[in-house]
Amino acid sequence: MANYSKNLEALKRAKQFIPAASQVYSKSYKYFCEGAAPVFADRGLGSHLWDIDGNEFIDTILGLGAVTVGYNDERVNNAIRLQLEKGMSFTLPSILEAELAETLAEIIPSAEMVKLVKNGSDATTAAVRLARAHTGREMILTCGYHGWHDWSIGLTEKNSGVPLAVQKLTQKFKYNDLAGLEKKLEENKNGVACVIMEPIQLEFPQSGYLEGVRALTHKHGALLIFDEVVTGFRFHIQGAQGYFNVTPDLSCFGKGMANGAAVSAVVGRRDVMRLIEEGVFISSTFGGEALSLAAALETIAILKKPESFEKIWEMENLLLIGLNETIASLDLGSVAYTCRLPAHTALLFKPVSETVSALDIQSYFQQEVLKEGILYMGVHNFCLAHSKEDMQKMIAAYSKTLKKVKEVLGSKNLENQMEGAKIRPVFTRNE
């Protein structure tokens, strides 16, 4: 068994000074089996991560999808080092701002102009503000998770502190349900500023769905915003909009754009983006921080190579085939299942009784697969550094652990097999 003594001691200290002991909910110890899982990272290399006790893992989470090339990639590191010798933040804009904006405009179909910010929530909130300014309307229709700002998080269970008046200005609609979206648009006729959505969730869009969303949105005088913070630079070099050939009015990118460095962007139509020069205030001291821009330019240069996304999809397919074969061979289809979003594939579980929930099974699975050296949290992200050997080790580890799951469920002794706490998500995505 792995030794987590340094992790647990550090966790005690962190709990005293950091709410949830992490700056990011989804990295919190509550998303892992506390007491039988790592808590703090020490370093990463390629597709592997080491915790502060020195335990090594194949990482399937990759900074919540932010790492697309691989940890500690020398090419990206060199780009950062070269810029570091010049400086990080200046009194004047760095020329890298213009270079990155030009690069994004060359790649992304919707990008006529670009505004750089720091994280996904910045980008989606900037897009919503632009849409409201452009249309003169206030209502937002949303599908997916779009960050922590009031207009978005007000619809979730984490809405404490969000004014009720703000909560009422956002409504959600169901993915792959055009009729449901049309109903919402009709109910809020002439009041919807934008439809903002993740173009892919844990399912592909049905044939004609994204085209239908765009047509309905424009018919009702609203703007269409694609939140590609997850899909951008992970699914396809042009994002989902390029893959499906559906161009929105505005788009949001972040996460994998800079291989873990902090930069994001809202991009879109020139007439809408130019509002930032007028009455729409979107400005951040560190929006042009040069180290992240250098990292983004090098990361995109790497990902633009034709073989890059071919490699990422190849690794995902190897794991998916192995998982599905294992689930079938163990006759676990009623318990375990996969959801395929290329480069973002999930292995999830179903409840088996009123007393054994899906989260109970996932907790036990995570606890046991950690012993095999796999860092797992449900959804798998892939990077260029993942290898066939990684996939083979993961399939072997998952097969061994799924056999344990079957045995434990058969003995109805899952509760007594937990060595750490069950996973306790502090946030549930709003789909």
Sine and cosine of phi, psi and omega as CSV:
sin_phi,cos_phi,sin_psi,cos_psi,sin_omega,cos_omega
0.00,0.00,0.57,-0.82,0.04,-1.00
-0.92,0.38,0.52,-0.86,0.07,-1.00
-1.00,-0.10,0.84,-0.55,-0.01,-1.00
-0.90,-0.44,0.44,0.90,-0.12,-0.99
-0.89,0.46,-0.69,0.72,0.01,-1.00
-0.92,0.40,-0.63,0.78,0.04,-1.00
-0.85,0.52,-0.73,0.68,-0.08,-1.00
-0.95,0.32,-0.57,0.82,0.06,-1.00
-0.92,0.39,-0.67,0.75,0.03,-1.00
-0.92,0.40,-0.55,0.83,0.03,-1.00
-0.90,0.44,-0.65,0.76,0.04,-1.00
-0.85,0.53,-0.69,0.73,0.01,-1.00
-0.92,0.38,-0.70,0.72,-0.06,-1.00
-0.90,0.44,-0.59,0.81,-0.01,-1.00
-0.88,0.47,-0.42,0.91,-0.02,-1.00
-0.96,0.26,-0.42,0.91,-0.17,-0.99
-0.83,-0.55,-0.29,0.96,-0.06,-1.00
-0.83,-0.56,0.86,-0.51,0.09,-1.00
-0.84,0.54,0.78,-0.62,-0.05,-1.00
0.90,0.43,0.14,0.99,0.06,-1.00
0.87,0.49,0.33,0.94,0.01,-1.00
-0.40,-0.92,0.47,-0.88,0.06,-1.00
-0.98,0.20,-0.26,0.97,-0.05,-1.00
-0.81,-0.59,0.83,-0.56,-0.01,-1.00
-0.77,0.63,-0.74,0.67,-0.13,-0.99
-0.96,0.29,-0.09,1.00,0.12,-0.99
-0.98,-0.21,0.00,1.00,-0.07,-1.00
-0.91,0.41,0.46,-0.89,0.07,-1.00
-0.83,0.55,-0.37,0.93,-0.02,-1.00
-0.94,0.34,-0.28,0.96,0.04,-1.00
-1.00,0.06,0.01,1.00,0.02,-1.00
-0.77,-0.64,0.21,-0.98,-0.04,-1.00
-0.98,0.20,1.00,0.00,-0.08,-1.00
-0.80,0.60,0.78,-0.62,-0.02,-1.00
0.98,-0.18,-0.37,0.93,-0.01,-1.00
-0.74,-0.68,0.50,0.87,-0.07,-1.00
-0.47,-0.89,0.41,-0.91,0.08,-1.00
-0.93,0.36,0.40,-0.92,0.01,-1.00
-0.84,-0.54,-0.64,0.77,-0.10,-1.00
-0.82,-0.57,0.73,-0.68,0.05,-1.00
-0.99,0.15,0.54,-0.84,0.11,-0.99
-0.96,-0.28,-0.73,0.68,-0.02,-1.00
-0.32,-0.95,0.25,-0.97,0.08,-1.00
-0.69,-0.73,0.47,-0.88,0.08,-1.00
-0.51,-0.86,0.85,-0.53,-0.02,-1.00
0.89,0.45,-0.87,-0.49,0.01,-1.00
-0.97,-0.22,0.16,0.99,-0.09,-1.00
-0.92,-0.40,0.51,-0.86,0.02,-1.00
-0.76,-0.65,0.62,-0.78,0.06,-1.00
-0.90,-0.43,0.69,-0.72,0.07,-1.00
-1.00,0.03,0.00,-1.00,-0.11,-0.99
-0.96,0.28,-0.16,0.99,0.13,-0.99
-1.00,-0.03,-0.03,1.00,0.00,-1.00
1.00,0.01,0.09,1.00,0.04,-1.00
-0.96,0.30,0.69,-0.72,-0.05,-1.00
-0.96,-0.27,0.67,-0.74,-0.01,-1.00
-0.70,-0.71,0.57,-0.82,0.31,-0.95
-0.97,0.26,0.83,-0.55,-0.12,-0.99
-1.00,-0.08,0.87,-0.49,0.05,-1.00
-0.97,-0.24,0.10,0.99,-0.05,-1.00
-0.96,-0.29,-0.66,0.75,0.13,-0.99
0.81,0.59,0.83,0.55,0.05,-1.00
0.87,0.50,0.64,0.77,-0.04,-1.00
0.87,0.49,0.55,0.84,0.06,-1.00
1.00,-0.07,0.06,1.00,-0.05,-1.00
-0.97,0.23,-0.42,0.91,-0.06,-1.00
-1.00,-0.09,0.91,-0.42,-0.04,-1.00
-0.93,-0.38,-0.51,0.86,0.03,-1.00
-1.00,0.01,-0.72,0.69,0.01,-1.00
0.54,-0.84,0.42,-0.91,0.02,-1.00
-0.89,0.46,0.64,-0.77,0.18,-0.98
0.84,0.54,0.59,0.81,0.00,-1.00
-0.93,0.38,0.78,-0.63,-0.13,-0.99
-0.91,0.42,-0.55,0.84,0.00,-1.00
-0.92,0.40,-0.71,0.71,0.02,-1.00
-0.93,0.36,-0.67,0.75,0.04,-1.00
-0.85,0.53,-0.67,0.74,-0.02,-1.00
-0.91,0.43,-0.64,0.77,0.04,-1.00
-0.88,0.48,-0.64,0.77,0.03,-1.00
-0.93,0.37,-0.69,0.73,-0.01,-1.00
-0.87,0.49,-0.70,0.72,-0.01,-1.00
-0.88,0.48,-0.65,0.76,0.02,-1.00
-0.95,0.30,-0.57,0.82,0.00,-1.00
-0.86,0.52,-0.57,0.82,0.03,-1.00
-0.91,0.41,-0.39,0.92,0.02,-1.00
-1.00,-0.05,-0.52,0.85,-0.02,-1.00
0.72,-0.69,0.23,-0.97,-0.07,-1.00
-0.96,-0.26,-0.78,0.62,-0.03,-1.00
-0.74,-0.67,0.64,-0.77,-0.13,-0.99
-0.78,-0.63,0.14,-0.99,0.09,-1.00
-0.95,0.32,-0.54,0.84,0.04,-1.00
-0.96,-0.27,0.36,-0.93,0.08,-1.00
-0.88,0.48,0.56,-0.83,0.12,-0.99
-0.98,0.21,0.57,-0.82,0.07,-1.00
-0.89,0.46,-0.34,0.94,0.03,-1.00
-0.89,0.46,-0.46,0.89,0.05,-1.00
-0.86,0.50,-0.73,0.68,0.00,-1.00
-0.92,0.38,-0.63,0.77,-0.02,-1.00
-0.91,0.42,-0.68,0.74,0.01,-1.00
-0.94,0.35,-0.65,0.76,0.04,-1.00
-0.87,0.49,-0.69,0.72,0.04,-1.00
-0.89,0.46,-0.66,0.75,0.00,-1.00
-0.89,0.46,-0.71,0.71,0.01,-1.00
-0.90,0.43,-0.63,0.78,0.01,-1.00
-0.91,0.41,-0.53,0.85,0.04,-1.00
-0.94,0.34,-0.53,0.85,-0.13,-0.99
-1.00,-0.05,-0.74,0.67,-0.21,-0.98
-1.00,0.00,0.83,-0.56,-0.06,-1.00
-0.82,0.57,-0.61,0.79,-0.07,-1.00
-1.00,0.09,-0.07,1.00,-0.18,-0.98
-1.00,-0.02,1.00,-0.02,0.17,-0.99
-1.00,0.01,-0.56,0.83,0.12,-0.99
-0.66,-0.75,0.33,-0.94,-0.16,-0.99
-0.70,-0.71,0.68,-0.73,0.17,-0.99
-0.84,-0.54,0.84,-0.54,-0.03,-1.00
-1.00,-0.04,0.71,-0.71,0.09,-1.00
-0.73,-0.69,-0.44,-0.90,-0.15,-0.99
-0.90,-0.43,-0.52,0.86,-0.03,-1.00
-0.58,-0.81,0.12,-0.99,-0.08,-1.00
-0.87,0.49,-0.64,0.77,0.00,-1.00
-0.89,0.46,-0.62,0.79,0.08,-1.00
-0.85,0.53,-0.73,0.68,-0.10,-1.00
-0.92,0.39,-0.71,0.71,-0.02,-1.00
-0.92,0.38,-0.61,0.79,0.01,-1.00
-0.93,0.37,-0.62,0.79,0.08,-1.00
-0.89,0.46,-0.66,0.75,0.00,-1.00
-0.90,0.44,-0.68,0.73,0.01,-1.00
-0.90,0.44,-0.67,0.74,0.02,-1.00
-0.89,0.46,-0.67,0.74,0.04,-1.00
-0.88,0.47,-0.66,0.75,-0.01,-1.00
-0.90,0.43,-0.67,0.74,0.03,-1.00
-0.90,0.43,-0.65,0.76,0.01,-1.00
-0.92,0.39,-0.66,0.75,-0.05,-1.00
-0.92,0.38,-0.65,0.76,-0.09,-1.00
-1.00,-0.04,-0.36,0.93,-0.11,-0.99
0.95,0.30,0.31,0.95,-0.01,-1.00
-0.91,-0.41,0.16,-0.99,-0.09,-1.00
-0.85,-0.53,-0.48,0.87,-0.13,-0.99
-0.95,0.31,0.66,-0.75,0.03,-1.00
-0.88,-0.48,0.76,-0.65,0.14,-0.99
-0.96,-0.29,0.78,-0.63,-0.17,-0.99
-0.74,-0.68,0.53,-0.85,0.06,-1.00
-0.61,-0.79,0.95,-0.32,-0.02,-1.00
0.88,-0.47,-0.20,-0.98,0.03,-1.00
-0.97,-0.26,0.76,-0.65,-0.11,-0.99
-0.76,-0.65,0.31,0.95,0.10,-0.99
0.93,-0.36,-0.13,-0.99,-0.23,-0.97
-0.99,-0.17,-0.04,1.00,-0.05,-1.00
-0.95,0.31,0.34,-0.94,-0.18,-0.98
-0.79,0.61,-0.72,0.69,-0.11,-0.99
-0.88,0.48,-0.48,0.88,-0.05,-1.00
-0.99,-0.11,-0.78,0.62,-0.11,-0.99
-0.95,0.31,-0.27,0.96,0.01,-1.00
-0.88,0.48,-0.33,0.94,0.00,-1.00
-1.00,0.05,-0.09,1.00,-0.11,-0.99
-0.97,-0.26,0.04,-1.00,0.04,-1.00
-0.95,0.32,-0.19,0.98,0.03,-1.00
-0.99,-0.14,0.68,0.73,-0.12,-0.99
-0.98,-0.20,0.20,0.98,0.04,-1.00
-0.87,0.49,0.75,-0.66,-0.02,-1.00
1.00,-0.06,-0.14,0.99,0.03,-1.00
-1.00,-0.05,0.85,-0.52,-0.02,-1.00
-0.83,0.55,0.63,-0.78,-0.01,-1.00
-0.85,0.52,-0.60,0.80,0.00,-1.00
-0.87,0.49,-0.59,0.81,0.03,-1.00
-0.96,0.29,-0.66,0.75,0.02,-1.00
-0.84,0.54,-0.61,0.79,-0.07,-1.00
-0.95,0.31,-0.21,0.98,-0.04,-1.00
-1.00,-0.01,0.07,1.00,0.06,-1.00
-0.78,-0.63,0.72,-0.69,0.07,-1.00
-0.76,-0.65,0.55,-0.84,-0.02,-1.00
-0.98,-0.20,0.44,-0.90,0.11,-0.99
-0.76,-0.65,0.33,-0.94,-0.11,-0.99
-1.00,0.04,0.65,-0.76,0.02,-1.00
-0.92,0.40,0.58,-0.82,0.02,-1.00
0.88,0.47,0.45,0.89,0.01,-1.00
-0.77,-0.64,1.00,0.07,-0.03,-1.00
-0.90,0.43,-0.61,0.80,-0.01,-1.00
-0.89,0.45,-0.63,0.77,0.03,-1.00
-0.90,0.43,-0.65,0.76,0.04,-1.00
-0.91,0.41,-0.69,0.72,-0.01,-1.00
-0.88,0.48,-0.62,0.79,0.03,-1.00
-0.88,0.47,-0.69,0.73,0.02,-1.00
-0.89,0.45,-0.66,0.75,0.01,-1.00
-0.90,0.43,-0.63,0.78,0.02,-1.00
-0.94,0.35,-0.63,0.77,0.01,-1.00
-0.90,0.43,-0.49,0.87,-0.01,-1.00
-0.92,-0.40,0.64,0.77,-0.13,-0.99
-0.80,0.60,0.76,-0.65,0.01,-1.00
0.90,0.44,0.28,0.96,-0.01,-1.00
-0.86,-0.51,-0.15,0.99,-0.08,-1.00
-1.00,0.03,0.85,-0.53,0.04,-1.00
-0.98,0.18,-0.66,0.75,-0.04,-1.00
-0.38,-0.93,0.39,-0.92,0.23,-0.97
-0.95,-0.32,0.88,-0.47,0.01,-1.00
-0.89,-0.45,0.75,-0.66,-0.11,-0.99
-0.46,-0.89,0.45,-0.89,0.25,-0.97
-0.98,0.19,0.86,-0.52,-0.09,-1.00
-0.91,0.42,-0.40,0.92,0.14,-0.99
-0.73,-0.68,0.65,-0.76,0.14,-0.99
-0.90,-0.44,-0.73,-0.68,0.06,-1.00
-1.00,-0.02,0.48,0.88,0.14,-0.99
-0.43,-0.90,0.42,-0.91,0.04,-1.00
-0.98,0.21,0.44,-0.90,0.12,-0.99
-0.92,0.39,0.66,-0.75,0.08,-1.00
-0.90,0.43,0.38,-0.92,-0.01,-1.00
-0.80,0.59,0.83,-0.56,0.03,-1.00
0.99,0.13,-0.04,1.00,-0.08,-1.00
-0.91,0.41,-0.79,0.61,-0.04,-1.00
-0.90,0.44,-0.61,0.79,0.08,-1.00
-0.89,0.46,-0.63,0.78,0.02,-1.00
-0.92,0.40,-0.63,0.78,0.05,-1.00
-0.87,0.48,-0.72,0.69,0.00,-1.00
-0.88,0.48,-0.70,0.72,-0.02,-1.00
-0.90,0.44,-0.71,0.71,0.01,-1.00
-0.90,0.43,-0.68,0.74,-0.02,-1.00
-0.87,0.50,-0.75,0.67,-0.01,-1.00
-0.93,0.36,-0.57,0.82,0.05,-1.00
-0.85,0.52,-0.57,0.82,-0.04,-1.00
-0.99,-0.10,0.22,0.98,0.13,-0.99
0.97,0.26,0.31,0.95,-0.01,-1.00
-0.97,-0.23,0.22,-0.98,0.09,-1.00
-0.99,-0.12,0.54,-0.84,0.08,-1.00
-0.98,-0.20,0.81,-0.58,0.03,-1.00
-0.89,-0.45,0.81,-0.58,0.15,-0.99
-0.99,-0.12,0.85,-0.53,0.13,-0.99
-1.00,0.05,0.99,-0.15,-0.03,-1.00
-0.96,-0.27,0.47,0.88,0.04,-1.00
-0.87,0.50,-0.60,0.80,0.04,-1.00
-1.00,0.06,-0.75,0.66,-0.11,-0.99
-0.97,0.24,-0.49,0.87,-0.04,-1.00
-0.90,0.43,0.77,-0.63,0.04,-1.00
0.89,0.45,0.29,0.96,0.12,-0.99
-0.80,-0.61,-0.57,0.82,-0.06,-1.00
-1.00,-0.10,-0.63,0.77,-0.08,-1.00
-0.28,-0.96,0.51,-0.86,-0.06,-1.00
-0.88,0.48,-0.50,0.87,0.04,-1.00
-0.99,-0.12,0.13,0.99,-0.06,-1.00
0.97,0.22,-0.03,-1.00,0.02,-1.00
-0.89,0.46,-0.54,0.84,-0.03,-1.00
-0.89,0.45,-0.59,0.81,0.05,-1.00
-0.96,0.28,-0.64,0.77,-0.02,-1.00
-0.90,0.43,-0.68,0.73,-0.05,-1.00
-1.00,-0.08,-0.05,1.00,0.03,-1.00
0.84,0.54,0.72,0.70,0.08,-1.00
-0.79,-0.62,0.93,-0.37,-0.09,-1.00
-0.99,-0.14,0.87,-0.49,0.05,-1.00
-0.99,0.13,0.05,-1.00,0.06,-1.00
-0.98,0.20,-0.65,0.76,0.02,-1.00
-0.72,-0.70,0.44,-0.90,0.04,-1.00
-0.62,-0.78,0.43,-0.90,-0.01,-1.00
-0.83,-0.56,0.75,-0.66,-0.01,-1.00
-0.76,-0.65,0.42,-0.91,0.02,-1.00
-0.07,-1.00,-0.66,-0.76,0.04,-1.00
0.62,0.78,-0.97,-0.25,-0.19,-0.98
-0.94,0.33,0.00,1.00,-0.05,-1.00
-0.89,0.46,-0.45,0.89,-0.08,-1.00
-0.76,-0.65,0.39,0.92,0.07,-1.00
0.82,0.57,0.60,0.80,0.06,-1.00
0.95,-0.32,-0.25,0.97,0.08,-1.00
-0.97,0.22,0.43,-0.90,-0.17,-0.99
-1.00,0.00,0.99,-0.13,0.12,-0.99
-0.42,-0.91,0.59,-0.81,0.08,-1.00
-0.59,-0.80,0.10,-0.99,-0.07,-1.00
-0.47,-0.88,0.58,-0.81,0.28,-0.96
-0.95,-0.33,0.76,-0.65,-0.04,-1.00
-0.77,-0.64,0.36,-0.93,0.04,-1.00
0.21,-0.98,-0.31,-0.95,-0.05,-1.00
-0.85,0.53,0.64,-0.77,-0.05,-1.00
-0.87,0.49,-0.68,0.73,-0.06,-1.00
-0.91,0.42,-0.53,0.85,0.03,-1.00
-0.98,0.19,-0.72,0.69,-0.04,-1.00
-0.90,0.44,-0.52,0.86,-0.01,-1.00
-0.92,0.40,-0.23,0.97,0.06,-1.00
-0.89,0.46,-0.37,0.93,0.05,-1.00
-0.91,0.41,-0.41,0.91,0.06,-1.00
-0.98,0.17,-0.20,0.98,-0.08,-1.00
-0.93,-0.38,-0.95,-0.32,-0.14,-0.99
-1.00,-0.09,-0.11,0.99,-0.03,-1.00
-1.00,-0.04,0.89,-0.45,-0.06,-1.00
-1.00,-0.10,0.93,-0.36,0.10,-1.00
-0.71,-0.71,0.96,-0.28,-0.10,-1.00
-0.45,-0.89,0.65,-0.76,-0.03,-1.00
-0.57,-0.82,0.74,-0.67,-0.01,-1.00
-0.81,0.59,-0.65,0.76,-0.10,-0.99
-0.98,-0.21,0.23,0.97,0.03,-1.00
-0.88,0.48,-0.48,0.88,0.02,-1.00
-0.95,-0.32,0.39,0.92,0.01,-1.00
-0.83,0.55,0.84,-0.55,-0.31,-0.95
-0.97,0.26,-0.48,0.88,-0.01,-1.00
-0.89,0.45,-0.67,0.74,0.00,-1.00
-0.93,0.37,-0.58,0.81,0.03,-1.00
-0.92,0.40,-0.65,0.76,0.05,-1.00
-0.89,0.46,-0.67,0.75,0.04,-1.00
-0.89,0.45,-0.65,0.76,-0.01,-1.00
-0.91,0.43,-0.71,0.71,-0.01,-1.00
-0.88,0.48,-0.66,0.75,0.01,-1.00
-0.95,0.32,-0.66,0.75,0.02,-1.00
-0.87,0.49,-0.72,0.69,0.00,-1.00
-0.90,0.43,-0.63,0.78,0.05,-1.00
-0.86,0.52,-0.63,0.78,0.03,-1.00
-0.94,0.35,-0.72,0.69,-0.06,-1.00
-0.94,0.35,-0.36,0.93,0.00,-1.00
-0.94,0.34,-0.33,0.94,0.01,-1.00
-0.90,0.43,0.72,-0.70,-0.09,-1.00
-0.81,0.58,-0.57,0.82,-0.07,-1.00
-0.97,0.26,-0.22,0.98,-0.10,-1.00
-0.92,0.40,-0.84,0.55,-0.02,-1.00
-0.95,0.32,-0.44,0.90,0.13,-0.99
-0.87,0.50,-0.66,0.75,0.00,-1.00
-0.92,0.40,-0.71,0.70,-0.01,-1.00
-0.88,0.48,-0.70,0.72,0.01,-1.00
-0.92,0.39,-0.58,0.81,0.02,-1.00
-0.88,0.47,-0.70,0.71,0.01,-1.00
-0.89,0.45,-0.68,0.74,0.00,-1.00
-0.88,0.47,-0.67,0.74,-0.01,-1.00
-0.91,0.41,-0.65,0.76,0.04,-1.00
-0.86,0.51,-0.72,0.69,-0.01,-1.00
-0.92,0.39,-0.68,0.73,-0.04,-1.00
-0.88,0.47,-0.71,0.71,0.02,-1.00
-0.88,0.48,-0.72,0.69,0.01,-1.00
-0.88,0.48,-0.67,0.74,0.02,-1.00
-0.90,0.43,-0.73,0.68,-0.04,-1.00
-0.91,0.42,-0.62,0.79,0.05,-1.00
-0.91,0.41,-0.65,0.76,0.01,-1.00
-0.91,0.42,-0.72,0.69,0.00,-1.00
-0.87,0.50,-0.66,0.75,0.00,-1.00
-0.93,0.37,-0.69,0.73,-0.04,-1.00
-0.91,0.42,-0.49,0.87,0.00,-1.00
-1.00,-0.05,0.00,1.00,-0.02,-1.00
0.82,0.58,0.74,0.67,-0.05,-1.00
-0.94,-0.33,0.33,0.94,-0.04,-1.00
-0.87,0.49,-0.41,0.91,0.02,-1.00
-0.99,0.12,-0.10,1.00,-0.07,-1.00
-0.88,-0.47,-0.72,0.70,-0.09,-1.00
-0.88,-0.48,0.53,-0.85,0.03,-1.00
-0.43,-0.90,0.33,-0.94,0.04,-1.00
-0.92,-0.39,0.51,-0.86,0.15,-0.99
-0.85,-0.53,0.82,-0.57,-0.13,-0.99
-0.97,-0.22,0.95,-0.32,0.29,-0.96
-0.85,-0.53,0.94,-0.34,-0.11,-0.99
-0.71,0.71,0.74,-0.67,-0.03,-1.00
0.92,0.39,0.24,0.97,-0.02,-1.00
-0.40,-0.92,0.76,0.66,-0.15,-0.99
-1.00,0.04,0.62,-0.79,-0.07,-1.00
-0.94,-0.35,0.60,-0.80,0.26,-0.97
-0.91,-0.42,0.93,-0.38,-0.11,-0.99
-0.80,-0.60,0.10,-1.00,-0.10,-1.00
-0.75,-0.66,0.34,-0.94,0.01,-1.00
-0.91,-0.42,0.51,-0.86,0.08,-1.00
-0.91,0.42,0.56,-0.83,0.00,-1.00
-0.94,-0.34,-0.22,0.98,0.04,-1.00
-0.27,-0.96,0.04,-1.00,0.04,-1.00
-0.92,0.38,-0.36,0.93,-0.05,-1.00
-0.97,-0.23,-0.22,0.98,0.01,-1.00
-0.86,-0.52,0.98,-0.22,-0.07,-1.00
-1.00,0.05,0.18,-0.98,0.09,-1.00
-0.87,0.49,-0.62,0.79,0.00,-1.00
-0.92,0.38,-0.56,0.83,0.07,-1.00
-0.87,0.49,-0.73,0.69,-0.03,-1.00
-0.93,0.38,-0.67,0.75,0.02,-1.00
-0.89,0.45,-0.59,0.80,0.03,-1.00
-0.89,0.46,-0.73,0.68,0.01,-1.00
-0.90,0.43,-0.69,0.73,0.01,-1.00
-0.86,0.50,-0.72,0.69,0.00,-1.00
-0.87,0.49,-0.72,0.69,0.00,-1.00
-0.82,0.57,-0.70,0.72,-0.09,-1.00
-0.98,0.21,-0.58,0.82,-0.04,-1.00
-0.97,0.25,-0.41,0.91,0.13,-0.99
-0.88,0.48,-0.55,0.83,0.03,-1.00
-0.91,0.42,-0.38,0.93,0.02,-1.00
-1.00,-0.05,0.06,1.00,0.07,-1.00
0.99,0.10,0.50,0.87,0.02,-1.00
-0.87,-0.49,0.81,-0.58,0.06,-1.00
-1.00,-0.02,0.95,-0.32,-0.17,-0.98
-0.79,-0.61,0.65,-0.76,0.06,-1.00
-0.64,-0.77,0.33,0.94,0.05,-1.00
0.93,-0.37,-0.88,0.48,0.01,-1.00
-0.99,-0.17,0.68,-0.73,-0.03,-1.00
-0.97,-0.23,0.77,-0.64,0.19,-0.98
-0.96,-0.27,0.51,-0.86,-0.03,-1.00
-0.84,-0.55,0.47,-0.88,0.04,-1.00
-0.71,-0.71,0.16,-0.99,-0.03,-1.00
-0.90,0.44,-0.38,0.93,-0.03,-1.00
-0.99,0.14,-0.26,0.97,0.07,-1.00
-0.90,0.44,0.62,-0.79,-0.07,-1.00
-0.86,-0.51,0.22,-0.98,0.10,-1.00
-0.87,0.49,-0.59,0.81,0.04,-1.00
-0.89,0.46,-0.65,0.76,0.08,-1.00
-0.85,0.53,-0.73,0.68,-0.04,-1.00
-0.90,0.44,-0.65,0.76,0.02,-1.00
-0.89,0.46,-0.67,0.74,0.03,-1.00
-0.91,0.41,-0.64,0.77,0.01,-1.00
-0.91,0.41,-0.69,0.73,0.01,-1.00
-0.89,0.45,-0.68,0.73,0.03,-1.00
-0.89,0.45,-0.68,0.73,0.00,-1.00
-0.91,0.41,-0.67,0.74,-0.01,-1.00
-0.93,0.38,-0.62,0.78,0.04,-1.00
-0.88,0.47,-0.72,0.69,0.02,-1.00
-0.88,0.48,-0.67,0.74,-0.07,-1.00
-0.96,0.27,-0.59,0.81,0.05,-1.00
-0.91,0.41,-0.54,0.84,0.11,-0.99
-0.89,0.46,-0.66,0.75,0.06,-1.00
-0.89,0.46,-0.66,0.75,0.03,-1.00
-0.85,0.53,-0.72,0.70,-0.01,-1.00
-0.88,0.47,-0.68,0.73,-0.01,-1.00
-0.90,0.43,-0.70,0.71,-0.03,-1.00
-0.92,0.40,-0.66,0.75,0.03,-1.00
-0.91,0.40,-0.58,0.81,0.03,-1.00
-0.91,0.41,-0.57,0.82,0.00,-1.00
-1.00,0.07,-0.11,0.99,-0.02,-1.00
0.82,0.58,0.67,0.74,-0.08,-1.00
-0.81,-0.59,0.45,0.89,-0.10,-1.00
-0.88,0.47,-0.68,0.73,-0.07,-1.00
-0.83,0.55,-0.67,0.75,-0.04,-1.00
-0.97,0.23,-0.17,0.99,-0.01,-1.00
-1.00,-0.02,-0.10,0.99,0.00,-1.00
-0.98,0.22,0.85,-0.53,0.03,-1.00
-1.00,-0.07,-0.39,0.92,0.07,-1.00
-0.85,-0.52,-0.05,-1.00,0.03,-1.00
-0.95,0.31,0.42,-0.91,0.11,-0.99
-0.94,0.35,0.41,-0.91,0.08,-1.00
-0.87,0.49,0.70,-0.71,-0.02,-1.00
-0.76,-0.65,0.98,0.21,-0.03,-1.00
-0.82,0.57,0.73,-0.68,0.03,-1.00
-1.00,-0.07,0.00,1.00,0.01,-1.00
-0.44,-0.90,0.69,-0.72,0.06,-1.00
-0.92,-0.39,0.78,-0.63,-0.01,-1.00
-0.87,0.50,0.61,-0.79,0.05,-1.00
-1.00,-0.07,0.98,-0.21,-0.05,-1.00
-1.00,-0.05,0.00,0.00,0.00,0.00
